[in-house]
Amino acid sequence: MGIVTPTNKAVLEHKGLHLYHSALSNCAMRVRMTLEEKKLPWTSHHLDITKKEHITPEYFGINPNGVVPTLVHDGVVIIESDDIIDYIDQTFPETPLHPVAAEELESMYWWMKSAVEIHVKAVKTFIYFHKMQGKMKQTDEQKDAYEKLQTNEELIAFHKNTDKGFTAEQANEAVAMLDHFFKLADGILQNRDWLVGEQFTLADITWVPMHFTLAGADYDFSRFPAVQAWASRLQERESFKKGVLDWCPTF
């Protein structure tokens, strides 16, 4: 469940729930939403990713990929947002965000894992191409520091693209992947309120921050009216207001 052994042993002393996160990260948004749905107290460790505050030996010693979010619960370190929100829901089961039926549970996990699988090659690629192209160049010193710390090959390749710029072909491939999933979601949401069954679940929490950030980068959601209506319902929830908008009013 995404549990890692940190080399930065200072975090082992953390008591309660501590979240390393960034206001702009859609992955961090889903964790903040889950914590707010559960009404759990948590300690914020905010990292400004635009200022590269996550690219330090200290943070890589907590999260070996050097990305946000990371949850530390009583010294237990959990990385990857899907694993984190699953951990929170299972550890604090009051007001469950899992469906009971086996088929619906499988569907929920499919939506969660799909979001992880397309995060770098579709979501981040689209956002960087349309919103951040040319704005995230690193100095030679920053590049050297990152390459010495990072071992994840997918992230190494991605950050090389952020420096030189993504191509229109890469952006179009990202759109095709996103279109596939949002078309599927639109068909489902024409007949019900939530992505899985009749219950608000971790699947909805996983995907609505992606809608929020992609809309902010001008992804065309007008083609998917049921998705738009679903997102509007979710944005009225207190957890969205506190977990997303309080940290990132606009994207």
Secondary structure, 3 states (H helix, E strand, C coil): CCEECCCCHHHHHCCCEEEEECCCCHHHHHHHHHHHHCCCCCEEEECCHHHCCCCCHHHHCCCCCCCCCEEEECCEEEECHHHHHHHHHHHCCCCCCCCCCHHHHHHHHHHHHHHHHCHHHHHHHHHHHHHHCCCCCCCHHHHHHHHHHCCCHHHHHHHHHHHHCCCHHHHHHHHHHHHHHHHHHHHHHCCCCCCCCCCCCHHHHHHHHHHHHHHHCCCCHHHCHHHHHHHHHHCCCHHHHHHHHCCCCCC
